[in-house]
């Protein structure tokens, strides 16, 4: 696959969704512009990318797209951010990345959910993912969170991981199972996985399935804290956690 041995220098932030679970909050502003402890989610993600020296960033827009573009104008003018416009139709996570491929290059890149909220302890978790990336074994590397440590998360988990330290192979949980790990909304992915996928709307979960089938879906457990900001109530819990951690 092309360019696999290079550390990711590009990233896509998935920011087009409607954020319907946020209720009235998402009627007035895109979810990535939701403020948590005085700082919006998008700004926190951009700061993580800057700390990891990733300064070629694509942001897709659909819901309240003009607000997103206005907020990002200084970075667009600087050449750090490029917009992938989905005003004509929301493409979901996989379709959104597929549309943006011409902007992302041929090397592996980060894909980050626009509502991802996490903190680092010591080394940046994005830098840790870069360091753990092994093109010989991996097509996708996910940031993982232990289900019982994922603040605000109430689901059954996403993955089982092999025992050991560092990046480990993953398997999906079954329909009747609980799994110990949650996908933290941050990944490194090979662009080649999208080449034979359809245009239009579809989920990145299909990319994960392709990687699992080849034994090439891996995960790395977060070193820090992760917060699920899916509802207005979850914002308050996340703010309390950030105060406890001393994070601004």
C-alpha positions in Angstrom: 0.0 0.0 0.0 1.2 3.5 -0.8 3.1 5.5 1.7 2.5 3.2 4.6 5.8 3.8 6.3 5.3 7.5 6.8 3.9 8.8 10.1 0.5 10.6 9.6 0.8 14.3 8.7 -2.8 14.8 7.7 -6.0 14.5 9.7 -9.8 14.6 9.0 -12.2 15.9 11.7 -15.7 14.6 11.2 -17.8 17.6 11.9 -20.8 17.4 9.6 -23.3 15.6 11.8 -26.5 17.1 13.2 -25.8 16.1 16.8 -29.5 15.4 17.4 -29.1 14.0 20.9 -27.9 17.4 22.0 -31.4 18.7 21.6 -31.9 22.5 21.3 -28.1 23.0 21.7 -27.5 21.5 18.3 -30.3 23.6 16.7 -28.2 26.7 17.4 -24.7 25.6 16.7 -22.8 22.6 15.3 -21.9 20.0 17.9 -18.1 20.5 17.5 -18.6 24.1 18.5 -20.2 23.1 21.8 -18.4 24.6 24.7 -17.2 22.4 27.5 -15.5 24.2 30.4 -15.2 27.4 28.3 -13.7 25.9 25.3 -15.3 24.3 22.3 -14.8 20.6 21.3 -13.3 21.5 17.9 -10.7 23.9 19.5 -9.6 21.1 21.8 -9.2 18.7 18.9 -7.2 21.2 16.9 -4.9 21.8 19.9 -4.3 18.0 20.2 -3.4 18.0 16.5 -1.1 20.9 16.8 0.7 19.3 19.8 1.2 16.2 17.6 2.6 18.3 14.7 -0.3 17.5 12.4 -1.1 20.7 10.5 -2.8 19.5 7.3 -6.4 19.2 8.5 -9.6 18.5 6.6 -12.9 19.3 8.3 -16.2 18.2 6.7 -19.3 20.4 7.1 -23.0 20.0 6.6 -25.2 21.0 9.6 -24.9 24.8 10.1 -22.0 24.7 7.8 -21.5 28.5 7.6 -20.9 28.6 11.4 -18.1 26.0 11.0 -16.5 27.9 8.1 -16.6 31.2 10.0 -15.0 29.7 13.1 -12.3 28.1 11.0 -11.6 31.1 8.7 -8.2 32.0 10.2 -7.0 28.4 9.8 -8.4 28.2 6.3 -6.6 31.4 5.3 -3.4 30.1 6.9 -3.7 26.9 4.9 -3.9 24.6 7.9 -7.5 23.7 7.4 -9.4 22.7 4.2 -13.2 22.3 4.1 -14.9 19.2 2.6 -18.4 20.5 1.8 -21.3 18.1 2.4 -24.1 20.7 2.1 -25.7 18.7 -0.7 -26.1 15.6 1.5 -24.7 14.2 4.7 -22.4 11.3 3.9 -21.9 9.7 7.4 -18.4 8.8 8.7 -17.2 6.5 5.9 -18.7 8.4 3.0 -17.4 11.6 4.4 -13.9 10.3 4.4 -14.3 8.8 1.0 -15.3 12.2 -0.5 -12.4 13.9 1.2 -9.7 11.5 0.0 -8.3 13.9 -2.7 -7.6 16.3 0.1 -5.9 13.8 2.4 -3.1 12.4 0.3 -1.9 8.9 -0.2 -0.3 8.2 3.2 -2.2 7.0 6.3 -4.0 9.8 8.1 -5.9 10.5 11.4 -9.7 10.5 11.4 -11.2 12.1 14.5 -14.8 12.4 15.5 -15.8 16.1 15.9 -17.2 15.4 19.4 -14.2 13.5 20.7 -13.1 14.8 24.1 -10.0 13.4 25.8 -7.0 14.4 27.9 -3.4 13.3 27.7 -1.1 12.2 30.5 2.5 12.8 29.6 2.9 12.1 25.9 0.2 13.1 23.5 -2.1 10.2 22.7 -1.9 11.2 19.0 1.9 11.0 19.2 1.5 7.6 20.9 -0.7 6.4 18.0 1.9 7.6 15.6 4.6 5.8 17.5 2.5 2.6 17.7 1.6 2.6 14.0 3.1 -0.5 12.3 2.3 -0.7 8.6 3.5 -4.3 8.4 0.6 -5.5 10.6 -2.0 -2.7 10.6 -4.5 -1.1 8.3 -6.4 0.7 11.1 -5.3 1.7 14.6 -7.9 2.9 17.0 -7.7 4.8 20.3 -9.4 2.6 22.9 -11.0 3.4 26.2 -11.9 0.9 28.9 -15.6 0.8 29.0 -15.8 1.1 32.8 -13.6 4.2 32.6 -15.4 6.0 29.8 -17.2 8.9 31.4 -20.8 9.3 30.2 -20.8 6.1 28.1 -23.6 3.7 28.8 -23.3 1.2 25.9 -22.1 -2.4 25.7 -18.6 -1.6 24.4 -17.2 -2.1 21.0 -14.2 -4.4 21.0 -12.2 -7.2 22.6 -8.5 -6.8 22.6 -5.7 -9.3 23.0 -3.8 -9.1 26.3 -0.5 -7.2 26.3 0.9 -3.8 26.3 1.0 -1.4 23.3 -1.2 -1.9 20.2 -3.1 -5.1 20.0 -5.4 -6.8 17.5 -9.1 -6.3 17.9 -12.3 -8.2 17.4 -15.9 -6.9 17.4 -18.1 -7.9 20.3 -21.1 -10.1 19.5 -24.7 -8.9 19.6 -25.3 -10.6 23.0 -22.0 -9.6 24.5 -20.5 -6.8 26.5 -17.0 -5.8 25.4 -14.3 -4.2 27.6 -13.2 -1.5 25.2 -14.9 1.5 23.6 -13.7 3.2 20.4 -12.5 6.6 21.5 -13.3 8.4 18.2 -9.7 8.7 17.1 -7.9 6.5 14.5 -5.2 6.2 12.0 -6.3 4.6 8.8 -4.9 3.6 5.4 -6.6 5.4 2.5 -6.4 2.3 0.3 -9.2 0.8 2.4 -11.6 3.4 0.9 -10.7 3.0 -2.7 -13.3 0.2 -3.6 -16.0 1.6 -1.3 -19.1 3.2 -2.7 -19.9 6.9 -3.0 -22.7 8.2 -0.8 -23.5 7.7 2.8 -22.1 4.8 4.8 -20.3 4.2 8.1 -16.6 3.9 8.9 -17.6 0.7 10.7 -17.4 -1.0 7.2 -13.7 0.0 7.1 -13.2 -1.6 10.5 -14.9 -4.8 9.2 -12.5 -5.0 6.3 -9.5 -4.6 8.6 -10.9 -7.2 11.1 -11.4 -9.7 8.2 -7.6 -9.4 7.4 -6.5 -9.4 11.1 -5.3 -5.8 10.6 -7.5 -3.8 13.0 -5.5 -2.8 16.0 -6.2 -0.7 19.1 -4.1 1.3 21.6 -5.5 2.1 25.0 -5.6 5.7 26.0 -3.2 7.2 28.5 -5.5 9.8 30.0 -9.2 10.4 30.4 -12.0 10.2 27.8 -15.5 11.8 28.1 -18.6 11.0 26.0 -20.4 14.3 25.2 -23.5 12.9 23.6 -26.1 14.9 25.5 -26.5 18.2 27.3 -26.3 16.4 30.7 -23.0 14.8 29.7 -21.5 18.3 29.2 -21.9 19.0 32.9 -20.2 15.7 33.8 -17.4 16.4 31.4 -16.9 19.9 32.8 -16.7 18.5 36.4 -14.1 15.9 35.3 -12.0 18.5 33.5 -12.0 20.7 36.7 -10.9 17.7 38.7 -8.1 17.0 36.3 -7.0 20.7 36.2 -7.5 20.9 32.5 -8.6 24.2 30.9 
